[in-house]
Structures are given as C-alpha cells and as structure tokens.
Amino acid sequence: MPHANAWIRALPVGTNMLSCLEWQICMKRWLGIAIFDSEHLCSACGKQVMDVFGHHAVVCDCSGDRIKRHNAIRDCLFDACSAAAWGPVKEMPFLIPGSSEKPADVFIPNFSSGKGLVIDTAVTCPLQPKFFHNSSISQGYACNEYAQSVKVKNFGNKVSSEGHIYLPFVVESFGGFSEGVSDLVDRMISSSSTRFNQSRNIAKKFFFEIMSCVLMKHIARSVSSRCSDFFLAN
C-alpha cells in the first residue's frame, strides 16, 4: 500500500532510529523470513503459540504492547496536527453524553463548517484469520474493514449525533492506511508546510516516515520481548 515502506527509506535519526535488532526483525517480517528457529509458547500470554515469523506478537493482548503501539501512533498524529496549528486535544472526554467512551484519540475543534473532527486511531493485522483471505486479494481490506465494521459501527452515529465528524485512522501492521486518511494528511500537511515554509512533498514524506518507523519499531519490540535470544534465528 502507499507509504507502507516509508520506514525503509527514512534516515535513521531521531524518532526514526531503529536498533540493529529492531531493524533485523522488521526486515525479516517484511521479506517473510523466519525470525525464530522454532515455534514456542508466547512468554507474555503463556497461552498462544509464537509462530516463527512473529505474527502472534502483533495481536497478543498481554504486556500492554498494543496499548503502547496505539498511543505512539496517536502521539505522532497529535504532534502533526499541532504543527498544523489545528489546536488538537488528546483523548477528548465527554464527547458522548452519558458515556465514558472516548472515541477521539485526537479531537480537532472547528475542523469544517463549525464541526469538530473526531480521529479514532487503531492498528490491525491483515494476517488474522478473519482478514487473511480478502486481504490477499484486496489492497487495504483489513484496515478498511476494521474501520467500518468496528470503529464506524460503534461510534459513527454517536459522534455524528453530537455534531462532529468521525474519521477512523486505521493502520495495517505492514503499513498502509484506511480510506479518508490520505485526504486528512494532505490538508494537514498543507497547513503545516505553509506555516513553516516547507515543501509540501517533503513535509508529507517526513510525516509518513515517522509514522511508519514508530509503527515498525513498536511491532519489533513486541516480537523481541516475547522470546529469549536462544530462539532468534540466524
């Protein structure tokens, strides 16, 4: 998908820096090369088998890795919206009356025609059984299906009824973004590049590189934390 390989071309400085082990894990996942010598029990959940490619680590819900990854993606988006001078609010509370739900990972007030924009971030994996077949024949199926069947289904009408615009910002674990994200990024980059007198193409390139590196870095850490060096394949 577009921008999925941005982490490969990014200069290894600042937020884009990956350790040697993180780079090795990311590249092996990208090329479909086994990361471990053999399957073994996941050391985090102690229930599921860790496959040799490390795919289980992406969806394992133990040790808080999915939350850390989600928050890292949210923070990257928040920083970009701040650079665009949009006045973003992180984890905006009380958007839905009578509910403790917080669908706005990033909230942009007065985004369009007086309406606020509720951006709901998530990461999903196209290799899950429910997505695997269709993802193999339809580009972006996993992120778009998750955006519609989970995010929009649960929060779309609730957010709209409060006079806001709802946008799922779903990223696939191999990169790629759900529909609507590209238009948001174009508008955001237009604002920030004008503000800082930057080339739009360069600013957009930097945004996707940072987002991609953060995603891959956190996935690599999820994989490496669920094994001992003994299991790492040469």
Secondary structure per residue as TSV (DSSP state, phi and psi in degrees):
chain	resnum	aa	ss	phi	psi
A	1	M	-	360.0	158.3
A	2	P	T	-54.7	133.6
A	3	H	T	73.2	2.4
A	4	A	T	-64.1	-32.5
A	5	N	T	-98.1	18.8
A	6	A	H	-60.7	-29.3
A	7	W	H	-66.7	-25.0
A	8	I	H	-72.9	-38.8
A	9	R	H	-91.1	-6.6
A	10	A	S	-70.4	139.5
A	11	L	-	-67.3	135.5
A	12	P	S	-79.4	68.7
A	13	V	S	-133.1	151.1
A	14	G	G	57.5	-130.1
A	15	T	G	-62.4	-25.0
A	16	N	G	-81.3	-1.5
A	17	M	-	-71.7	127.6
A	18	L	-	-116.6	142.2
A	19	S	-	-71.1	168.7
A	20	C	H	-60.4	-41.0
A	21	L	H	-67.8	-42.0
A	22	E	H	-62.1	-42.6
A	23	W	H	-63.3	-42.8
A	24	Q	H	-61.3	-45.8
A	25	I	H	-64.5	-45.2
A	26	C	H	-60.4	-43.9
A	27	M	H	-70.6	-36.6
A	28	K	H	-65.9	-41.1
A	29	R	H	-61.3	-42.1
A	30	W	H	-64.5	-38.2
A	31	L	H	-93.3	-4.2
A	32	G	T	74.8	31.8
A	33	I	-	-99.8	139.6
A	34	A	-	-60.2	134.9
A	35	I	S	-91.1	-33.5
A	36	F	B	-112.4	154.6
A	37	D	S	-67.8	-32.9
A	38	S	S	-155.4	162.8
A	39	E	-	-68.9	150.6
A	40	H	E	-155.8	166.5
A	41	L	E	-71.2	133.3
A	42	C	-	-59.8	126.1
A	43	S	T	-74.4	-13.1
A	44	A	T	-87.4	-55.8
A	45	C	T	-89.1	-26.0
A	46	G	S	67.0	15.4
A	47	K	S	-124.1	-42.3
A	48	Q	S	-97.4	155.2
A	49	V	E	-83.3	131.8
A	50	M	E	-84.9	112.5
A	51	D	-	-70.8	163.5
A	52	V	T	-67.1	-18.2
A	53	F	T	-92.9	-4.7
A	54	G	-	77.3	14.9
A	55	H	T	-65.3	-32.0
A	56	H	H	-60.3	-33.6
A	57	A	H	-61.1	-27.4
A	58	V	H	-69.1	-34.1
A	59	V	H	-107.1	-6.5
A	60	C	-	-61.7	129.9
A	61	D	-	-98.2	15.7
A	62	C	S	-101.1	162.6
A	63	S	T	70.4	2.0
A	64	G	T	74.4	12.7
A	65	D	H	-67.3	-36.7
A	66	R	H	-67.1	-36.5
A	67	I	H	-67.3	-43.2
A	68	K	H	-61.5	-41.7
A	69	R	H	-65.7	-44.8
A	70	H	H	-58.8	-46.8
A	71	N	H	-66.2	-33.6
A	72	A	H	-66.7	-42.1
A	73	I	H	-64.3	-44.3
A	74	R	H	-58.4	-43.6
A	75	D	H	-66.9	-37.2
A	76	C	H	-61.6	-43.9
A	77	L	H	-66.5	-41.8
A	78	F	H	-60.1	-44.6
A	79	D	H	-62.6	-40.2
A	80	A	H	-66.3	-39.7
A	81	C	H	-67.4	-34.5
A	82	S	H	-66.0	-40.3
A	83	A	H	-63.8	-28.3
A	84	A	T	-82.8	0.7
A	85	A	T	60.7	39.2
A	86	W	-	-89.9	-3.9
A	87	G	-	62.3	48.2
A	88	P	-	-68.6	153.4
A	89	V	E	-122.2	128.9
A	90	K	E	-88.1	133.0
A	91	E	T	52.1	55.3
A	92	M	-	-60.4	122.1
A	93	P	-	-87.0	163.4
A	94	F	-	61.6	29.4
A	95	L	S	-73.8	-33.5
A	96	I	S	-110.6	108.3
A	97	P	T	-56.7	137.5
A	98	G	T	74.6	12.4
A	99	S	-	-135.7	145.5
A	100	S	-	-90.6	1.5
A	101	E	-	-66.2	141.3
A	102	K	-	-127.4	80.1
A	103	P	-	-70.2	-17.4
A	104	A	-	-89.5	90.1
A	105	D	S	-62.7	-38.0
A	106	V	E	-134.8	127.2
A	107	F	E	-114.8	128.5
A	108	I	E	-110.2	110.4
A	109	P	E	-73.2	148.0
A	110	N	E	50.7	48.1
A	111	F	E	-74.0	-44.2
A	112	S	E	-152.6	124.5
A	113	S	T	53.0	38.5
A	114	G	T	80.4	-1.8
A	115	K	E	-92.9	143.0
A	116	G	E	-82.9	157.9
A	117	L	E	-109.6	122.4
A	118	V	E	-99.5	113.0
A	119	I	E	-104.8	120.0
A	120	D	E	-112.1	108.3
A	121	T	E	-89.4	150.8
A	122	A	E	-163.8	158.0
A	123	V	E	-124.8	133.0
A	124	T	E	-132.5	160.4
A	125	C	-	-113.5	124.0
A	126	P	T	-71.2	-7.9
A	127	L	T	-90.8	0.5
A	128	Q	S	-65.2	145.9
A	129	P	H	-51.5	-38.0
A	130	K	H	-71.1	-18.2
A	131	F	H	-111.2	-18.4
A	132	F	H	-56.5	-51.7
A	133	H	H	-62.5	-52.9
A	134	N	H	-67.9	-31.2
A	135	S	H	-66.4	-28.0
A	136	S	H	-74.4	-16.8
A	137	I	H	-120.2	-10.4
A	138	S	S	-133.4	114.1
A	139	Q	T	-61.7	128.8
A	140	G	T	77.4	13.2
A	141	Y	H	-60.3	-45.8
A	142	A	H	-61.7	-49.3
A	143	C	H	-68.9	-37.3
A	144	N	H	-72.8	-37.6
A	145	E	H	-67.4	-42.0
A	146	Y	H	-65.0	-40.1
A	147	A	I	-59.9	-42.7
A	148	Q	I	-82.5	-47.5
A	149	S	I	-78.7	-20.6
A	150	V	I	-112.6	-59.6
A	151	K	I	-70.6	-57.2
A	152	V	I	-64.0	-39.9
A	153	K	I	-59.9	-40.6
A	154	N	I	-83.4	-33.8
A	155	F	I	-125.2	-14.5
A	156	G	I	-53.9	-56.6
A	157	N	H	-67.8	-37.3
A	158	K	H	-62.1	-43.9
A	159	V	H	-70.2	-42.7
A	160	S	H	-62.5	-37.0
A	161	S	H	-66.3	-19.2
A	162	E	T	-94.8	7.8
A	163	G	T	83.6	23.1
A	164	H	-	-117.2	166.1
A	165	I	E	-99.3	136.0
A	166	Y	E	-111.4	130.1
A	167	L	E	-135.7	112.5
A	168	P	E	-72.4	131.9
A	169	F	E	-113.4	82.2
A	170	V	E	-103.5	130.5
A	171	V	E	-113.2	136.8
A	172	E	E	-83.7	152.1
A	173	S	T	-67.6	-14.0
A	174	F	T	-105.0	13.3
A	175	G	S	97.2	171.4
A	176	G	-	96.7	147.1
A	177	F	B	-128.8	154.9
A	178	S	-	-71.1	164.9
A	179	E	T	-61.5	140.5
A	180	G	T	99.1	-24.1
A	181	V	H	-67.2	-41.2
A	182	S	H	-60.0	-43.0
A	183	D	H	-64.9	-39.4
A	184	L	H	-62.3	-46.5
A	185	V	H	-63.4	-41.4
A	186	D	H	-59.1	-44.5
A	187	R	H	-67.6	-39.9
A	188	M	H	-65.3	-44.9
A	189	I	H	-66.4	-35.7
A	190	S	H	-59.1	-40.6
A	191	S	H	-71.3	-46.9
A	192	S	H	-71.3	-37.1
A	193	S	H	-68.0	-36.6
A	194	T	H	-66.6	-40.7
A	195	R	H	-63.8	-39.9
A	196	F	H	-104.1	8.3
A	197	N	T	56.8	50.2
A	198	Q	-	-111.6	159.6
A	199	S	-	-69.0	133.4
A	200	R	H	-62.0	-40.7
A	201	N	H	-63.4	-41.5
A	202	I	H	-69.0	-42.8
A	203	A	H	-62.4	-40.6
A	204	K	H	-66.6	-41.0
A	205	K	H	-59.9	-45.5
A	206	F	H	-63.4	-40.1
A	207	F	H	-60.4	-49.4
A	208	F	H	-69.9	-30.7
A	209	E	H	-66.5	-44.6
A	210	I	H	-63.4	-47.3
A	211	M	H	-59.5	-43.7
A	212	S	H	-66.9	-43.3
A	213	C	H	-65.6	-40.2
A	214	V	H	-63.5	-43.9
A	215	L	H	-59.6	-52.5
A	216	M	H	-65.7	-37.1
A	217	K	H	-61.9	-44.8
A	218	H	H	-71.3	-34.1
A	219	I	H	-66.0	-42.7
A	220	A	H	-61.9	-38.0
A	221	R	H	-68.7	-34.3
A	222	S	H	-64.0	-39.8
A	223	V	H	-68.2	-49.7
A	224	S	H	-67.4	-27.2
A	225	S	T	-77.9	-8.1
A	226	R	T	-108.8	28.6
A	227	C	S	-158.3	169.4
A	228	S	-	-106.1	164.0
A	229	D	G	-58.3	-22.7
A	230	F	G	-60.3	-32.2
A	231	F	G	-88.1	-12.4
A	232	L	B	-67.4	128.9
A	233	A	-	-76.5	150.5
A	234	N	-	-80.1	360.0
